[in-house]
């Protein structure tokens, strides 16, 4: 619930229109950014055009929130691995989320849980990559910002897929 609340709050906070900011110092076109933002259901507009084109805080937060979700999934996965061992035997995973062992075909390996743990590092790395990209930028647009897409999309995609896998594990 905390993870979901973070994403809901971020969606509201990120609903700001950059319309009229242009590449640096605004636009000479006869625009009404406030009216357009209202019509689009956005919460407002940026007060500063330079900030509007360089702000990546919402993307950093999204990647951080994905990293937090993945940390939670990784901890959950470690518990699943432990609970399903022969020593503990608290739970049994469905065949759809396990594989057999190459030397013990009767054994169910908790591969889905192990992959959840492994994917967490990938999302953490994307957050660090994005932080590294924005750390030395000027306070306006710079081509370096084109590098934000890959990290952000991968954070989202990996987290989404891992949530689906975790759902299958507990179903």
N, C-alpha and C positions, 0 to 999 in steps of 0.2 A: 504494500500500500504506500509506503514511503517513496519507493521508486516511481510509482505511477503519479503520485502527487508532485514529485519533482518535474516530471515531463509535462504535466498539466500546467504548472506554474511557468515553466519555460515557454510553452506555446503562447501563453498570454503575454509574457514579457517580450517575446520576439515579434509580436504582431505590431510592428512599427514600420511605416512606409518610408522608403528612401526617395520617393518620387520628388523630382526637382533638384536632387543633389548633384546630378551630372558626375563628371569625373573628379571634380575638386571644389569648385566655388559656386555651385548652383547653376541655374539655367535661366536663359532669357526668354524661354517660351512662356506663354501666359497659362500657367498651371495653377491649380488650387489643390495642393497636396493634402490639406486637411479635409476638404470635401471628398476627395478621392479615397482617402483612408477610411473615412466614415462610411462611404458607399461600399467599400470592400470589406467592412466589418473589422477593420484594424483598430488598435487602441490609440493610435496617434501617429505623429511624424517625428522625424529627428529634428532637433533644434539646431544642429550644426551639420552642414553639408560634408565637411571633411570627415567628421565622425561617421556619418551615414555610409560613406563609401569604404571606410577602413574598419569599421566595427566587426569583429569576429567573436565577440564575447559570447553571443548566443550559440555559436558553433563550438567554442571551447566548452561551454557548459553542457551542451548536448553530448559531446564526446566524454566529458567527465561523468555525466549521468549514465551513459552507456558503460563506462568503466566500473561505476559503482554497481550497476546491475550485474555485470560480469563477475565482479568480486563476490557478490552474493550467490550467483549461480555456481561459481567455483567452490565456494564453501559448502554449498548444498551437495554438489557432485562428490566432494570428498567424503561427506557423510554417507551418501548412497554407496560409494565404493566400499566403505567400511561395513555398513549394515548388510551388504550382500555377500560378504566373505563367508567362507565355510566356518570360520572361527566364531563369527557373530550370528549369522543366519537370521537376522531380524526381518529381512525383506528378500523378495525374489523379483527380479526384473523380467518384464515380458520379452519374449524372443525377438520382437521387432527392434529392440534397442540394445541387443547384446550380440556377441559373436562367440562361436565356439573356439576352443583353444586348438592350436595346430598339433599339440602333443596329447591333449586330453579333450577329445571331442564332446564329452559329456559335460564339461565345465562351461559355464556362461561367463564370459568376460564382460565387464561393465564398460564397454568401449564408449558408449554414449556419454557416460559421466566423465570418463577420462578426456574425451574430446572437448567437453564443456570447460574443463579446467585449462586445457591447452589453448583454447580460443580466447580465454581471458587475456593472456599475454599479448595477443595480436591487437586487441582493442586498446589495452594500456599503451602499447607502442604507438598506435595512431594518435592518441591524446598527446603523448610526448612529442611526436613529430609535428603536430599542429602548434603546440606551444613553442617549439623551436622555430617554426616558420614565422610566427607573429612577433617573436621577442625583439627583433631588431628592425622592425619596419617603421617608416615615418608615420606620422599621424594622419595620413591620407592614403589614397589608393596607391598600390604598388603591384607590379606584375607578380611578385612573389605570392600574392593572395590567390592566384589561380591554383596554387598547390593545396588549397584547403579542401577541395572537393573530394579527392580520392580518400583522404583520411576520414572525412565526415561520412561519406556514403558507406565506406567499409565498416566503420563503427556501428552505424545503424543496421546495415544488412547482417553483420555477424551477430549482433545482439538479438535481432529479431529471430534469426534462425535458431539461435541457442535457446531463446525462450520457448520456441515451438518444440525443440527437442526436450527441454526440461518438462514441458507439459506431457509429452509422450512417456517420459520416464515415470511420472507420478500417476499416469492414467491406468 
